[in-house]
Amino acid sequence: PKAWVTFTGMSVLHIKVREPKLILQATAQDKVLMGEAAAFTLTVSNPGDGSADQVKIHAKLSEGLEHGKGSDVNFEIGNLAAGETRSVQLICGTRTGGPQKLDCVAEADGGLTAGSLATLNVTTPRLDVQVVGPGLRYLDRKAQYTLRVSNPGDAPATNVTVADVVPAGFRLLAASDGGRHDYTTRTVSLSLI
């Protein structure tokens, strides 16, 4: 006798794939006065469902910004779990006016990358002084000279003092708007608010 045996089997393997992701956002205030500090916030997040490992942020400063570590600043963030967000702050000095930028890239193991750009405007006051009056005056004749001060910059100028030396051979009769005369240095000064 012959016996036939039929065997049927089934196996199911469930694989759950985890995928990390990176998002980087760099932000800054709209404007800052030249000489003051500019603060940038760099926020990296992992909206994926797997861990993003060995996350780093590389930030490159434009020429008008300065930092103690130079124009390229790096941050070691570490591992970011799924749904986790971390922020770092970068404080820079401002050395030139106009639009400045911070270009940054976040990287993680497995070739994950994300980039962001933050811009701010560095404003600068600028003073122009013009002396208006006669170029020639005869001896013992009165002359009126006016100092015109303007700020064609894009930021307010504060605590401004204008001073002018009275040339030898001239004598100051009066100064308007609270101008003060120092007879020893022959200087007329006026504080503008």
For each residue, the residues with C-beta under 8 A, 3 or more apart:
1:
2:
3:
4:
5:
6:
7:
8:
9:
10:
11:
12:
13:
14:
15:
16:
17:
18: 48 49 50 51 82
19: 48 49 50
20: 46 48 49 50 51 52 53 80 82 108 110 112
21: 46 47 48 52 112
22: 44 45 46 52 55 80 106 107 108 112 113 114
23: 44 45 46 47 114
24: 42 43 44 57 104 105 106 114 115 116
25: 42 43 45 116
26: 40 41 42 43 59 102 104 116 117 118
27: 40 41 43 118
28: 38 39 40 41 102 118 119 120
29: 32 38 39 120
30: 120 121
31: 120 121 122 123
32: 29 36 37 38 94 120 121 122 123
33: 36 94 122 123 124 125 155
34: 94 95 96 97 122 123 124 155
35: 93 94
36: 32 33 94
37: 32 91 92 93 94
38: 28 29 32 65 91 92 93 94 100 120 122
39: 28 29 89 90 91 92
40: 26 27 28 59 89 90 91 92 102 118
41: 26 27 28 87 88 89 90
42: 24 25 26 57 59 75 87 88 89 90 104 116
43: 24 25 26 27 85 86 87
44: 22 23 24 55 57 77 80 85 86 87 106 114
45: 22 23 25 80 84 85 86
46: 20 21 22 23 51 52 55 80 81 82 83 84 85
47: 21 23 83
48: 18 19 20 21 52 82
49: 18 19 20 82
50: 18 19 20 82
51: 18 20 46 79 80 81 82
52: 20 21 22 46 48 55 79 80 108 109 112
53: 20 79 108 109 110
54: 78 79 108 109
55: 22 44 46 52 77 78 79 80 106 107 108
56: 74 75 76 77 106 107 108
57: 24 42 44 74 75 77 88 104 105 106
58: 72 73 74 104 105 106 107
59: 26 40 42 72 73 74 75 90 102 103 104
60: 71 72 102 103 104
61: 65 66 67 71 72 73 92 100 102
62: 65 100 101 102 103
63: 71 96
64: 94 95 96 97 98 100 122
65: 38 61 62 71 92 93 94 95 100 102
66: 61 71 92 93 94 95
67: 61 70 71 73 90 91 92 93
68:
69: 72 73 74
70: 67 73
71: 60 61 63 65 66 67
72: 58 59 60 61 69
73: 58 59 61 67 69 70 90
74: 56 57 58 59 69
75: 42 56 57 59 88
76: 56
77: 44 55 56 57 80 86 88 106
78: 54 55
79: 51 52 53 54 55
80: 20 22 44 45 46 51 52 55 77 84 85 86 108
81: 46 51 84
82: 18 20 46 48 49 50 51
83: 46 47
84: 45 46 80 81
85: 43 44 45 46 80
86: 43 44 45 77 80
87: 41 42 43 44
88: 41 42 57 75 77
89: 39 40 41 42
90: 39 40 41 42 59 67 73 102
91: 37 38 39 40 67
92: 37 38 39 40 61 65 66 67 102
93: 35 37 38 65 66 67
94: 32 33 34 35 36 37 38 64 65 66 100 122
95: 34 64 65 66
96: 34 63 64 100 122
97: 34 64 122 123 124 153 154
98: 64 121 122
99: 119 120 121 122
100: 38 61 62 64 65 94 96 119 120 121 122
101: 62 117 118 119 120
102: 26 28 40 59 60 61 62 65 90 92 117 118 119
103: 59 60 62 115 117
104: 24 26 42 57 58 59 60 115 116 117 118
105: 24 57 58 113 114 115
106: 22 24 44 55 56 57 58 77 112 113 114 115
107: 22 55 56 58 112 113
108: 20 22 52 53 54 55 56 80 112 113
109: 52 53 54 112
110: 20 53
111:
112: 20 21 22 52 106 107 108 109
113: 22 105 106 107 108
114: 22 23 24 44 105 106
115: 24 103 104 105 106
116: 24 25 26 42 104
117: 26 101 102 103 104
118: 26 27 28 40 101 102 104
119: 28 99 100 101 102
120: 28 29 30 31 32 38 99 100 101
121: 30 31 32 98 99 100 154
122: 31 32 33 34 38 64 94 96 97 98 99 100
123: 31 32 33 34 97 153 154 155
124: 33 34 97 153 154 155
125: 33 151 153 155 156 157 158
126: 151 152 153 157
127: 149 150 151 153 157 160
128: 149 150 151 152
129: 147 148 149 162
130: 147 148 150
131: 145 146 147 148 164
132: 145 146 147 148
133: 143 144 145 146
134: 137 143
135:
136:
137: 134 141 143
138: 141
139:
140:
141: 137 138
142: 173
143: 133 134 137
144: 133
145: 131 132 133
146: 131 132 133
147: 129 130 131 132 162 164 190
148: 129 130 131 132
149: 127 128 129 160 162 192
150: 127 128 130
151: 125 126 127 128 156 157
152: 126 128
153: 97 123 124 125 126 127 157
154: 97 121 123 124
155: 33 34 123 124 125
156: 125 151
157: 125 126 127 151 153 160
158: 125
159: 191
160: 127 149 157 191 192
161: 189 190 191 192
162: 129 147 149 189 190 192
163: 187 188 189 190
164: 131 147 187 188 189
165: 185 186 187 188
166: 170 171 172 181 186 187 188
167: 170 186
168: 186
169:
170: 166 167
171: 166
172: 166 175 181 188
173: 142
174:
175: 172 179 180 181 188 190
176: 179
177: 190
178: 190 191
179: 175 176 188 189 190
180: 175 188 189 190
181: 166 172 175 187 188
182: 185 186 187 188 189
183: 186
184:
185: 165 182
186: 165 166 167 168 182 183
187: 163 164 165 166 181 182
188: 163 164 165 166 172 175 179 180 181 182
189: 161 162 163 164 179 180 182
190: 147 161 162 163 175 177 178 179 180
191: 159 160 161 178
192: 149 160 161 162
193:
